[in-house]
Amino acid sequence: MPHTLIPSKIRGNSRKMRKNLTDAELKLWNELRAHRPMGIGFRRQFPIAGYIADFACPTHRLIIELDGTQHATDENAIYDAVRTRRLEDDGWTVLRFWNDEVLKDVDSVCAHILKILKVDLP
């Protein structure tokens, strides 16, 4: 996969965000890391196309975004739709989950991710 130059501001923000995960991001990250032996490698706070994806699996071109209540506003919903369209135009599949979904039922979230990746659990 060709590498794109990442502006230093975005790279710096990405590093800060990796050090300050939300509770939902940390819970999902711990689950996603557990699937590495199955060949599914995720990156967290991964810069893509001028954005920072919460989680990305470059080999499967999958992005996972976790949304808090701030994403429910009309303004943020429009921004998210534009962002998703841009990433999908670049060949990525974008999955969105509410933070509450991850915190209450991370197993179902992971099962959905694996279904999209077409991976069966051992």
URMOSUL-V747445 format. One record per residue. N is the residue number from 1. SS is DSSP state (2 for helix, 1 for strand, 0 for the rest). PSI is psi in degrees with one decimal (none if undefined). OMEGA is omega in whole degrees, 0 to 359 (* if undefined). Layout:
# URMOSUL-V747445
n	ss	psi	omega
N	SS	PSI	OMEGA
N	SS	PSI	OMEGA
This chain:
# URMOSUL-V747445
n	ss	psi	omega
1	0	129.0	180
2	0	144.4	179
3	0	143.0	179
4	0	141.4	177
5	0	125.6	180
6	0	123.2	178
7	0	143.1	185
8	2	-33.2	179
9	2	-44.9	179
10	2	-41.6	178
11	2	-43.2	179
12	2	-43.3	178
13	2	-39.6	180
14	2	-44.5	179
15	2	-44.7	179
16	2	-42.6	182
17	2	-34.0	178
18	2	-30.0	181
19	2	-14.0	185
20	0	57.0	180
21	0	146.4	173
22	0	168.2	179
23	2	-42.5	180
24	2	-42.1	179
25	2	-42.2	180
26	2	-41.9	180
27	2	-45.6	180
28	2	-39.2	180
29	2	-42.5	179
30	2	-35.1	177
31	2	-43.7	182
32	2	-38.3	179
33	2	-30.4	182
34	0	-18.3	183
35	0	3.4	179
36	2	-38.3	178
37	2	-21.4	178
38	2	4.3	178
39	0	14.4	180
40	0	101.3	182
41	0	122.4	178
42	0	151.0	172
43	1	145.5	178
44	1	146.9	181
45	1	59.1	189
46	1	119.3	179
47	1	127.0	178
48	1	125.9	172
49	0	39.0	179
50	0	2.6	178
51	1	168.7	173
52	1	110.6	180
53	1	140.0	178
54	1	-49.4	178
55	1	143.2	178
56	1	140.6	173
57	1	93.1	186
58	0	-36.4	183
59	0	-28.5	179
60	0	1.6	180
61	0	47.5	181
62	1	132.0	175
63	1	137.1	175
64	1	125.8	178
65	1	133.8	175
66	1	128.5	185
67	1	132.3	172
68	0	-174.2	185
69	2	-24.6	179
70	2	-21.6	180
71	2	-6.3	181
72	2	-10.9	179
73	0	153.2	180
74	2	-44.3	182
75	2	-46.3	180
76	2	-33.2	178
77	2	-39.6	178
78	2	-45.2	178
79	2	-45.9	180
80	2	-38.9	180
81	2	-42.2	178
82	2	-44.3	180
83	2	-46.8	179
84	2	-43.9	179
85	2	-43.7	180
86	2	-44.7	181
87	2	-39.1	177
88	2	-35.0	176
89	2	-26.9	177
90	0	3.4	176
91	0	10.8	179
92	0	148.6	169
93	1	131.1	183
94	1	122.7	174
95	1	136.8	178
96	1	134.8	176
97	1	148.4	174
98	1	145.8	177
99	2	-41.9	182
100	2	-37.4	178
101	2	-44.4	182
102	2	-45.2	183
103	2	-33.4	183
104	2	-29.7	185
105	2	65.7	183
106	2	-29.1	180
107	2	-41.0	178
108	2	-38.3	177
109	2	-46.8	180
110	2	-39.0	178
111	2	-39.8	178
112	2	-41.6	178
113	2	-46.2	180
114	2	-34.5	177
115	2	-44.5	179
116	2	-37.8	179
117	2	-8.3	182
118	0	47.7	180
119	0	133.4	176
120	0	139.9	175
121	0	146.6	179
122	0	none	*
